[in-house]
Amino acid sequence: MGPQTHCMSEVTRRSVLTWGAAVTAGLVSSCAAPSPHPVGVTAAAAPTDAGPVRMASGAPLTAPLTARATAGLTRAEVIHTYDRMVPTSWGPDAAGTITSLGTSDPVVALTFDACGGPTPRSAGCGYDRALIGLLRRYEARATLFLNARWIAANPAVADELAHDPLFEIGNHGTRHRPLSVTGRSAYGEKGTRSVAEAYDEVAGNHEILTGLLGHPPRFFRSGTACCDDVAVRIAGELGERVVSFTVNGDGGATFTAPQVATALHRARGGEIVISHLNRPTHQTGPGYALGLPRLLERGLRTVTLSEYLTA
């Protein structure tokens, strides 16, 4: 999928925290994409974009993305290479998308999305502290996919999670949009409309996370987990593999606690579970409180994606 290299400009953790604080204070505009609705969950129509996500300086976050993002292709070269390609597959299992760990070992990859919302006070910008506390109590390793809008609303928490050795951090996009080169939508959310927009959806948050982590993220999950096969290849140009899921753990944070526990009970070795950490008033946390101990009692071990998936 391409080498993992540093992005076009180094963003320090301090600059990320400053930007997030500015968004939270209402000084910086956040995009107007809707709250997350993974596969199998209906959603309302997406509102019109409110403009680019901006840094505290007021400059659009995507402004520097004409520079070289990796040791591979520049943004302009990506556009030139992929602009006339026609997608042949679409959805959470588009060609090139990772849906399992590719092993029969008794391991499960728990993954949690933090999707953000149109404003820092949106429900989608919440933080399920009790759920994360539960994972820590059971020493359950997990991969957390953070969206740029959620990081902006929760800068201190994002920094804390990024430096917790239990967790791996993945890229959940800049605007939480389905990743498409033709504008395809999924569950009411409008997808990126071109090669350039697909690139920027990955690259904007790639830059933020590189500054936060001190290294580039390795994995990407789009808003709704839907993408097309051309967009998958574009993400690869930034050194990120596109990850979907095998088990829908919380139905976009709409499941009841017993439904979450049942989903976890159905998880088998080598599978990837998707859930959400950004809806503390919903039942994902209580469902994990029921289901996680039982999963571990079955002899399954929790792992991060990097423990089984290579670059």
Secondary structure, 3 states (H helix, E strand, C coil): CCCCCCCCCCCCHHHHHHHHHHHHCCCCCCCCCCCCCCCCCCCCCCCCCCCCCECCCCCECCHHHHCECCCCCEHHHHHHHHCCCCCCCEECCCCCCECECCCCCCEEEEEEEECCCCCCCCHHHCCCHHHHHHHHHCCCCEEEEECHHHHHHCHHHHHHHHCCCCEEEEECCCCCCCECCCCCCECCECCCCCHHHHHHHHHHHHHHHHHHHCCCCCEECCHHHCEEHHHHHHHHHCCCEEECCCEECCCCCCCCHHHHHHHHHHCCCCEEEEEECCCCCCCHHHHHHHHHHHHHHCCCEECCHHHCCCC
